Amino acid sequence: MRNPLQEQLLKAGLVNKSKVNQVAREQSKQRQGKAPAAPSPEQVEAQRLQAERAERDRALAAERNAQARAAEQRAQARQLIDTHKVERGGDITYRFTDGDHITSVRVDPRLRAQLARGALVIVRHGDGYELVPRAAADRIHERDPTLIVLDHGGTEAAPTAGDDDAYYQQFPVPDDLIW
């Protein structure tokens, strides 16, 4: 199907048939290659809402993943405490502070000495407290540092030895003052 103008030009001999076909092909390409019409305001708003929803969903998924990782870390810390807790018992009451409260556990002299030099650490476990070795306490600290209640180990800086230490050596602490 040709344009009437094209037919008239062909009859008059001003153009040849191949030139008419070439122009028709170019016009067809232009019609098919047109850029899409600008999106309507409704489409723009729908795309914006969809992008906002996708971003909100990503944020919620990241938060859920973080909560799941934290719960997994707490569960691993509880399992470490269960597997490494030291059996305790004895006639000595070992007192320590947990926040604002003074609490105590019953230990024997061997456990008290290990607690004092930092070989054992007191950790919170459920409603009570447990004693765990230093190696297990380090792994627990990596997973949930809030579970560590008493640690006389190497985490704090060692006091420097000075003239005061030599002076106070002459005043031994009586056994009945150990609480």
C-alpha positions as CSV (number, residue, x, y, z in Angstrom):
1,M,0.0,0.0,0.0
2,R,1.5,3.2,-1.1
3,N,0.9,6.8,-0.4
4,P,-1.1,8.5,-3.2
5,L,1.7,11.1,-3.4
6,Q,4.2,8.4,-3.9
7,E,2.2,7.0,-6.7
8,Q,1.9,10.3,-8.4
9,L,5.7,10.9,-8.2
10,L,6.3,7.4,-9.7
11,K,3.9,8.2,-12.6
12,A,5.5,11.5,-13.2
13,G,8.9,9.8,-13.3
14,L,10.4,12.0,-10.6
15,V,11.4,9.0,-8.4
16,N,12.1,5.4,-9.1
17,K,10.5,2.3,-7.4
18,S,13.7,1.5,-5.4
19,K,13.8,5.0,-3.9
20,V,10.1,4.8,-2.9
21,N,10.7,1.4,-1.2
22,Q,13.8,2.7,0.6
23,V,11.8,5.7,2.0
24,A,9.0,3.4,3.0
25,R,11.5,1.2,4.9
26,E,13.0,4.2,6.7
27,Q,9.6,5.5,7.7
28,S,8.7,2.0,9.0
29,K,11.9,1.9,11.0
30,Q,11.2,5.3,12.5
31,R,7.7,4.3,13.6
32,Q,8.9,1.0,15.2
33,G,12.0,2.6,16.8
34,K,10.2,5.4,18.5
35,A,11.0,6.0,22.1
36,P,8.2,4.9,24.4
37,A,5.9,7.5,25.5
38,A,6.6,9.3,28.8
39,P,5.1,7.4,31.7
40,S,2.0,8.8,33.2
41,P,2.1,10.3,36.7
42,E,0.2,7.3,38.0
43,Q,2.9,5.0,36.7
44,V,5.7,7.1,38.2
45,E,3.9,7.0,41.6
46,A,3.4,3.3,41.3
47,Q,7.1,2.7,40.5
48,R,8.1,5.0,43.4
49,L,5.8,3.1,45.9
50,Q,7.2,-0.2,44.6
51,A,10.8,1.0,45.1
52,E,9.9,2.2,48.7
53,R,8.3,-1.2,49.5
54,A,11.3,-3.1,48.2
55,E,13.7,-0.9,50.3
56,R,11.6,-1.4,53.4
57,D,11.4,-5.1,52.8
58,R,15.3,-5.2,52.5
59,A,15.6,-3.3,55.8
60,L,13.2,-5.6,57.6
61,A,15.0,-8.7,56.2
62,A,18.4,-7.3,57.4
63,E,17.0,-6.6,60.8
64,R,15.5,-10.1,61.0
65,N,18.8,-11.6,60.0
66,A,20.7,-9.6,62.6
67,Q,18.2,-10.7,65.3
68,A,18.6,-14.3,64.2
69,R,22.4,-14.0,64.3
70,A,22.2,-12.5,67.8
71,A,19.9,-15.3,69.0
72,E,22.3,-17.9,67.5
73,Q,25.3,-16.3,69.3
74,R,23.4,-16.3,72.7
75,A,22.4,-20.0,72.1
76,Q,26.1,-20.9,71.4
77,A,27.2,-19.1,74.6
78,R,24.6,-21.0,76.6
79,Q,25.8,-24.2,75.1
80,L,29.4,-23.4,75.9
81,I,28.4,-22.7,79.5
82,D,26.5,-26.0,79.8
83,T,29.4,-28.0,78.4
84,H,32.3,-26.3,80.3
85,K,30.8,-25.5,83.7
86,V,32.9,-26.6,86.6
87,E,31.3,-28.7,89.3
88,R,31.2,-26.5,92.4
89,G,30.4,-27.1,96.0
90,G,32.1,-26.6,99.3
91,D,31.8,-24.7,102.5
92,I,33.3,-21.3,101.5
93,T,30.9,-18.6,100.4
94,Y,32.5,-16.6,97.5
95,R,30.8,-13.2,97.2
96,F,30.9,-11.0,94.2
97,T,28.9,-8.1,92.7
98,D,26.5,-8.5,89.8
99,G,25.6,-5.0,88.8
100,D,24.2,-3.4,92.0
101,H,23.7,-6.7,93.9
102,I,26.1,-8.7,96.0
103,T,25.6,-12.4,95.3
104,S,27.5,-15.5,96.4
105,V,28.3,-19.0,95.3
106,R,29.6,-21.9,97.4
107,V,33.1,-23.0,96.5
108,D,35.9,-25.0,98.0
109,P,39.4,-23.6,98.7
110,R,40.8,-24.9,95.4
111,L,38.1,-23.2,93.3
112,R,38.4,-19.9,95.3
113,A,42.1,-19.8,94.6
114,Q,41.4,-20.4,90.9
115,L,38.8,-17.6,90.9
116,A,41.3,-15.3,92.6
117,R,44.0,-15.8,90.0
118,G,41.7,-15.7,87.0
119,A,41.8,-19.3,86.0
120,L,38.0,-19.5,86.5
121,V,35.4,-17.0,85.6
122,I,31.9,-16.6,86.9
123,V,29.2,-16.3,84.2
124,R,25.5,-15.7,84.4
125,H,23.5,-18.8,83.4
126,G,19.7,-18.6,83.5
127,D,18.7,-17.4,87.0
128,G,22.0,-18.6,88.6
129,Y,25.7,-18.5,88.1
130,E,28.3,-21.0,86.9
131,L,32.1,-21.3,87.0
132,V,33.8,-21.9,83.7
133,P,37.5,-22.1,82.7
134,R,39.3,-19.2,81.1
135,A,39.4,-20.7,77.6
136,A,35.7,-21.2,77.6
137,A,35.1,-17.7,79.1
138,D,37.0,-16.1,76.2
139,R,34.8,-17.9,73.7
140,I,31.7,-16.9,75.6
141,H,32.9,-13.3,75.7
142,E,33.2,-13.3,71.9
143,R,29.6,-14.4,71.6
144,D,27.8,-12.5,74.4
145,P,30.0,-10.4,76.7
146,T,27.0,-9.5,79.0
147,L,27.1,-13.1,80.4
148,I,30.5,-12.5,82.1
149,V,29.9,-11.5,85.7
150,L,33.3,-11.8,87.4
151,D,36.6,-12.1,85.6
152,H,39.9,-11.6,87.5
153,G,41.8,-12.4,84.4
154,G,44.0,-10.4,82.0
155,T,41.3,-8.1,80.6
156,E,42.0,-5.2,82.9
157,A,45.4,-3.6,83.2
158,A,47.7,-5.0,85.8
159,P,48.4,-2.5,88.6
160,T,51.9,-1.1,88.5
161,A,54.2,-2.1,91.4
162,G,55.4,0.9,93.3
163,D,56.5,2.0,96.7
164,D,53.0,1.7,98.0
165,D,53.0,-2.1,97.5
166,A,56.2,-2.5,99.5
167,Y,54.7,-0.4,102.3
168,Y,51.4,-2.3,102.5
169,Q,53.2,-5.7,102.6
170,Q,53.7,-5.1,106.3
171,F,50.0,-5.2,106.9
172,P,48.7,-8.7,106.2
173,V,45.0,-9.2,105.7
174,P,43.4,-11.4,108.4
175,D,41.6,-14.5,107.3
176,D,38.3,-13.4,108.8
177,L,38.1,-10.3,106.5
178,I,38.0,-12.3,103.3
179,W,34.4,-12.1,102.1
